[in-house]
Amino acid sequence: MQSIQAFGEDVITQMCERLLEGGAPGLHFYTLNQAEPSLAVWNNLQLPR
């Protein structure tokens, strides 16, 4: 299960990078009471908190 989550985090990180590079003014995450995967993506993007 951990490898599936890591794969998903990588895919979402890449999608977010493309959105930001394309001019998106920001990102909004719906965590559905599971903040850890969203925080992992945020950390992967190296954005300030």
N, C-alpha and C positions, 0 to 999 in steps of 0.2 A: 504494500500500500504506500509506503514511503517513496518508492521510486515513481509511482504514478503522480503523487503530489509534487515531487521535484520536477517532473516533466511538465505538469500543468503550470507550475510557477515559471519555468523557462519560457513556455509558449506565451503566457500572459505578459511576461517582462518584455519579450520581443514585440508583442502587439502594442504595448504602451510606448516603447521606444519609437515605433513607427508613427504613432499618433502624435507624440510630442515633436518629432522631426518634421511632421507634416503641418505643424502649426497649431495643434490643439492648445487652447489656453490653459488647460489643466486636466486633471484626472479625478474621477470620483469612484470610489469602491464601495460596493454593498457587501458587507462582511457576513451578514446572516449569522451573527453571533460566533463567527470563527475568524478572529482578527489575525491569527498567526500567518496564514497564507498571504493575506494582503500585506502584512508587515514585511514578509519575505520579499515580495515583489517590489515594494517600496524601497527596501534596502538594496535590492539588485539594481534598481534604477539610480541609486546613490543621490536621492533627492533629500533636501532638508525636511525635518519633521516640523 
